[in-house]
């Protein structure tokens, strides 16, 4: 069984079918790129995987554990949802950093909140918080932000803020790291620094799903690629083959428009 198995995912918003029988698998340590035009269902698919939206139908299995099965699912409690979400780390288009906290505090926050549920938290609070701080510092160093840990979001460039957001997503050690157009809110000169970080994560065999409009990056970094259109997977396979020699006419149309644009 693959590290991630997604099958027959469907999602409707009122009378609009946004996802139509979407399914794919992902091996541990691989990067999956998802491409497609706006409104094709890419973001909704990520939100369903992260349980920010609940699919109307389908099944999601991570490491052999069924996180969602529409045939078995009843009402899910919020604490159960939180546990499911821990399997996925999410990096959004917008950075969503808390302006009142420094870069390091933003990275530490989720881990601190989770630590309060540990049975030994009260007895070992100082040691646990110190461990969380050291982990946050290591992540920011990994992101190339060693000298920006004490800076507030308004003191950081867009690229630096997005790298803080990536460190924050990594803080809880998710099984799969998801990116939703991570460079779309950045100026072109700042895009490269974020893509460099994601490329480094791919080289470290971080399991990732990347929704992106950066075609060359998807071709060169991903292990597999999916092209979505109108809520469906139209084509999938080797990134170089799909982008340079697509089999499906709809994929060719999209890529022709993209590269000509």
ZASE-878762 format. One record per residue (C-alpha): x, y, z; residue number from 1. Coordinates in nm, 2 decimals, always signed. Each point is the difference from the previous one (the first is absolute). Example, Ala and Ser with C-alpha at 12.3 -4.5 7.8 and 13.67 -1.06 7.14 Angstrom:
BEGIN
ATOM    east   north      up  num
ATOM   +1.23   -0.45   +0.78    1
ATOM   +0.14   +0.34   -0.07    2
# end
This chain:
BEGIN
ATOM    east   north      up  num
ATOM   +0.00   +0.00   +0.00    1
ATOM   +0.12   +0.35   -0.08    2
ATOM   +0.08   +0.25   +0.27    3
ATOM   -0.31   +0.21   -0.10    4
ATOM   -0.30   -0.16   -0.17    5
ATOM   -0.28   +0.24   -0.12    6
ATOM   -0.30   -0.16   -0.17    7
ATOM   -0.33   +0.12   -0.15    8
ATOM   +0.01   +0.34   +0.17    9
ATOM   -0.31   +0.21   -0.09   10
ATOM   -0.09   +0.34   +0.14   11
ATOM   -0.30   +0.22   -0.08   12
ATOM   -0.08   +0.35   +0.10   13
ATOM   -0.38   +0.03   -0.03   14
ATOM   -0.07   -0.10   -0.36   15
ATOM   +0.36   +0.04   -0.12   16
ATOM   +0.21   -0.32   -0.03   17
ATOM   +0.35   +0.12   +0.09   18
ATOM   +0.18   -0.34   +0.02   19
ATOM   -0.12   -0.29   -0.21   20
ATOM   +0.13   -0.35   +0.09   21
ATOM   +0.36   +0.11   +0.07   22
ATOM   +0.26   -0.27   +0.09   23
ATOM   +0.37   -0.03   +0.01   24
ATOM   +0.28   -0.16   +0.21   25
ATOM   +0.33   +0.14   +0.13   26
ATOM   +0.31   -0.18   +0.12   27
ATOM   +0.19   +0.10   +0.31   28
ATOM   +0.28   +0.25   -0.08   29
ATOM   -0.15   +0.10   -0.33   30
ATOM   -0.13   +0.34   -0.12   31
ATOM   -0.33   +0.03   -0.19   32
ATOM   -0.07   +0.32   -0.20   33
ATOM   -0.36   +0.09   -0.09   34
ATOM   -0.05   +0.24   -0.29   35
ATOM   -0.31   +0.14   -0.17   36
ATOM   -0.19   +0.32   -0.06   37
ATOM   -0.18   +0.20   +0.28   38
ATOM   -0.32   -0.17   +0.10   39
ATOM   +0.11   -0.35   -0.10   40
ATOM   -0.03   -0.13   +0.36   41
ATOM   +0.37   +0.00   +0.10   42
ATOM   -0.04   +0.20   +0.32   43
ATOM   -0.32   -0.17   +0.10   44
ATOM   +0.18   -0.34   -0.03   45
ATOM   +0.27   +0.13   +0.24   46
ATOM   -0.26   +0.13   +0.24   47
ATOM   -0.17   -0.34   +0.00   48
ATOM   +0.33   -0.18   +0.07   49
ATOM   +0.06   +0.24   +0.29   50
ATOM   -0.35   -0.04   +0.13   51
ATOM   -0.07   +0.37   -0.04   52
ATOM   -0.29   -0.13   -0.22   53
ATOM   -0.17   -0.33   +0.04   54
ATOM   -0.04   -0.20   -0.33   55
ATOM   -0.35   -0.11   -0.09   56
ATOM   +0.14   -0.34   -0.12   57
ATOM   +0.33   -0.18   +0.00   58
ATOM   +0.28   -0.14   +0.21   59
ATOM   +0.33   +0.13   +0.13   60
ATOM   +0.26   -0.24   +0.14   61
ATOM   +0.34   +0.11   +0.14   62
ATOM   +0.26   -0.27   +0.10   63
ATOM   -0.27   -0.26   +0.00   64
ATOM   -0.23   +0.19   +0.23   65
ATOM   -0.34   +0.10   -0.14   66
ATOM   -0.05   +0.37   +0.09   67
ATOM   -0.32   +0.03   -0.20   68
ATOM   -0.25   -0.24   -0.15   69
ATOM   -0.33   +0.14   -0.11   70
ATOM   -0.16   -0.35   +0.03   71
ATOM   +0.09   -0.02   +0.37   72
ATOM   +0.03   +0.37   +0.11   73
ATOM   -0.25   +0.14   +0.24   74
ATOM   +0.02   +0.34   +0.18   75
ATOM   +0.37   +0.07   +0.07   76
ATOM   +0.08   +0.18   +0.33   77
ATOM   +0.24   +0.30   -0.01   78
ATOM   +0.27   -0.18   +0.20   79
ATOM   -0.01   -0.29   -0.25   80
ATOM   +0.03   +0.25   -0.29   81
ATOM   +0.31   +0.15   +0.16   82
ATOM   +0.16   -0.34   +0.02   83
ATOM   -0.07   -0.06   -0.37   84
ATOM   +0.14   +0.34   -0.09   85
ATOM   +0.33   -0.08   +0.17   86
ATOM   +0.08   -0.24   -0.29   87
ATOM   +0.02   +0.30   -0.23   88
ATOM   +0.18   +0.33   +0.02   89
ATOM   -0.15   +0.28   -0.21   90
ATOM   +0.17   +0.30   -0.15   91
ATOM   -0.25   +0.25   -0.15   92
ATOM   +0.03   +0.27   -0.27   93
ATOM   -0.03   +0.26   +0.27   94
ATOM   +0.25   -0.03   +0.29   95
ATOM   -0.26   +0.02   +0.28   96
ATOM   +0.27   +0.09   +0.26   97
ATOM   -0.11   +0.16   +0.33   98
ATOM   +0.12   +0.36   -0.02   99
ATOM   +0.05   +0.02   +0.38  100
ATOM   +0.25   -0.29   +0.01  101
ATOM   +0.35   -0.02   -0.12  102
ATOM   +0.11   -0.24   -0.27  103
ATOM   +0.12   -0.25   +0.27  104
ATOM   -0.32   +0.04   +0.20  105
ATOM   -0.22   -0.06   -0.31  106
ATOM   +0.19   -0.33   -0.06  107
ATOM   -0.02   -0.11   +0.36  108
ATOM   -0.37   +0.08   +0.06  109
ATOM   -0.17   -0.32   -0.12  110
ATOM   +0.26   -0.22   +0.16  111
ATOM   -0.05   +0.19   +0.33  112
ATOM   -0.38   -0.04   -0.01  113
ATOM   +0.03   -0.37   -0.07  114
ATOM   +0.26   -0.05   +0.28  115
ATOM   -0.26   +0.12   +0.25  116
ATOM   -0.19   -0.32   -0.06  117
ATOM   +0.30   -0.22   +0.11  118
ATOM   -0.05   -0.16   +0.34  119
ATOM   +0.34   +0.10   +0.11  120
ATOM   -0.04   +0.37   -0.11  121
ATOM   -0.03   +0.15   +0.35  122
ATOM   +0.28   -0.19   +0.15  123
ATOM   +0.24   +0.06   -0.29  124
ATOM   -0.13   +0.33   -0.14  125
ATOM   +0.34   +0.18   -0.02  126
ATOM   +0.18   -0.29   -0.16  127
ATOM   -0.28   -0.06   -0.25  128
ATOM   -0.02   +0.37   -0.10  129
ATOM   +0.38   +0.01   -0.04  130
ATOM   -0.01   -0.30   -0.23  131
ATOM   -0.27   +0.17   -0.21  132
ATOM   +0.20   +0.32   -0.02  133
ATOM   +0.31   -0.19   -0.12  134
ATOM   -0.21   -0.19   -0.26  135
ATOM   -0.14   +0.33   -0.12  136
ATOM   +0.35   +0.15   -0.03  137
ATOM   +0.12   -0.30   -0.19  138
ATOM   -0.28   +0.03   -0.25  139
ATOM   +0.06   +0.37   -0.06  140
ATOM   +0.37   -0.06   -0.05  141
ATOM   -0.10   -0.27   -0.25  142
ATOM   -0.21   +0.27   -0.18  143
ATOM   +0.30   +0.24   -0.01  144
ATOM   -0.15   +0.23   +0.26  145
ATOM   +0.25   -0.03   +0.29  146
ATOM   +0.03   +0.38   +0.03  147
ATOM   -0.38   +0.06   -0.03  148
ATOM   -0.13   -0.20   +0.29  149
ATOM   -0.08   +0.30   +0.22  150
ATOM   -0.16   +0.20   -0.29  151
ATOM   -0.37   +0.06   -0.02  152
ATOM   -0.19   -0.07   -0.33  153
ATOM   -0.01   +0.36   -0.10  154
ATOM   +0.38   +0.01   +0.02  155
ATOM   +0.03   -0.29   -0.24  156
ATOM   -0.02   -0.02   -0.38  157
ATOM   -0.28   -0.20   -0.16  158
ATOM   +0.25   -0.28   -0.08  159
ATOM   +0.13   +0.00   +0.36  160
ATOM   -0.36   -0.01   +0.13  161
ATOM   -0.08   -0.30   -0.22  162
ATOM   +0.31   -0.18   +0.12  163
ATOM   -0.11   +0.06   +0.36  164
ATOM   -0.34   -0.15   -0.10  165
ATOM   +0.18   -0.31   -0.14  166
ATOM   +0.20   -0.04   +0.32  167
ATOM   -0.33   +0.03   +0.20  168
ATOM   -0.15   -0.28   -0.22  169
ATOM   +0.30   -0.22   +0.06  170
ATOM   +0.00   +0.06   +0.38  171
ATOM   -0.26   -0.27   +0.07  172
ATOM   +0.19   -0.25   -0.21  173
ATOM   -0.28   -0.08   -0.24  174
ATOM   +0.00   -0.31   -0.22  175
ATOM   -0.08   +0.20   -0.31  176
ATOM   +0.08   +0.37   -0.06  177
ATOM   -0.26   +0.18   -0.22  178
ATOM   +0.06   +0.32   -0.19  179
ATOM   -0.28   +0.20   -0.16  180
ATOM   +0.16   +0.23   -0.26  181
ATOM   +0.28   +0.10   +0.24  182
ATOM   +0.15   +0.27   -0.22  183
ATOM   -0.32   +0.15   -0.15  184
ATOM   +0.00   +0.29   +0.25  185
ATOM   +0.37   +0.08   -0.05  186
ATOM   +0.18   +0.24   -0.23  187
ATOM   +0.19   -0.18   -0.27  188
ATOM   +0.34   +0.08   +0.16  189
ATOM   -0.11   -0.17   +0.33  190
ATOM   -0.15   -0.31   -0.16  191
ATOM   +0.34   -0.16   -0.05  192
ATOM   +0.09   -0.01   +0.37  193
ATOM   -0.31   -0.18   +0.09  194
ATOM   +0.03   -0.25   -0.29  195
ATOM   +0.36   -0.06   +0.11  196
ATOM   -0.12   -0.10   +0.35  197
ATOM   -0.27   -0.24   -0.15  198
ATOM   +0.27   -0.14   -0.23  199
ATOM   +0.22   -0.07   +0.30  200
ATOM   -0.29   -0.17   +0.18  201
ATOM   -0.05   -0.22   -0.31  202
ATOM   +0.37   -0.09   +0.00  203
ATOM   -0.04   -0.10   +0.37  204
ATOM   -0.29   -0.24   -0.11  205
ATOM   -0.27   +0.19   +0.18  206
ATOM   -0.34   -0.13   -0.12  207
ATOM   -0.18   +0.29   -0.16  208
ATOM   -0.30   +0.10   -0.21  209
ATOM   +0.06   +0.33   -0.18  210
ATOM   -0.27   +0.19   -0.18  211
ATOM   +0.19   +0.24   -0.22  212
ATOM   +0.00   +0.21   -0.31  213
ATOM   +0.38   -0.03   -0.03  214
ATOM   +0.02   -0.25   -0.29  215
ATOM   +0.37   -0.03   -0.03  216
ATOM   +0.03   -0.04   +0.38  217
ATOM   -0.27   -0.27   +0.00  218
ATOM   +0.18   -0.18   -0.29  219
ATOM   +0.34   +0.00   +0.16  220
ATOM   -0.09   -0.06   +0.37  221
ATOM   -0.30   -0.22   +0.01  222
ATOM   +0.00   -0.38   -0.03  223
ATOM   -0.34   -0.01   -0.15  224
ATOM   -0.25   +0.26   -0.13  225
ATOM   -0.38   +0.03   -0.02  226
ATOM   -0.18   +0.23   -0.24  227
ATOM   -0.35   +0.09   +0.12  228
ATOM   -0.29   +0.15   -0.20  229
ATOM   -0.36   +0.05   +0.10  230
ATOM   +0.04   -0.19   +0.33  231
ATOM   +0.16   -0.31   -0.17  232
ATOM   +0.34   -0.14   -0.05  233
ATOM   +0.05   +0.02   -0.37  234
ATOM   +0.36   -0.13   -0.02  235
ATOM   +0.27   -0.12   +0.24  236
ATOM   +0.34   -0.15   -0.02  237
ATOM   +0.36   +0.09   -0.04  238
ATOM   +0.04   +0.38   +0.03  239
ATOM   +0.22   +0.04   -0.30  240
ATOM   -0.22   -0.21   -0.22  241
ATOM   -0.32   +0.17   +0.11  242
ATOM   +0.14   +0.35   -0.05  243
ATOM   +0.21   -0.05   -0.31  244
ATOM   -0.20   -0.27   -0.18  245
ATOM   -0.36   -0.01   +0.15  246
ATOM   -0.22   -0.28   -0.12  247
ATOM   -0.33   +0.17   +0.05  248
ATOM   -0.13   +0.28   -0.22  249
ATOM   -0.13   +0.20   +0.30  250
ATOM   +0.34   -0.01   +0.16  251
ATOM   +0.16   +0.12   -0.32  252
ATOM   -0.25   +0.28   -0.02  253
ATOM   +0.08   +0.11   +0.35  254
ATOM   +0.37   -0.01   -0.04  255
ATOM   +0.00   +0.17   -0.33  256
ATOM   -0.20   +0.29   +0.14  257
ATOM   +0.22   +0.01   +0.31  258
ATOM   +0.33   +0.01   -0.19  259
ATOM   -0.13   +0.24   -0.26  260
ATOM   -0.14   +0.23   +0.28  261
# end
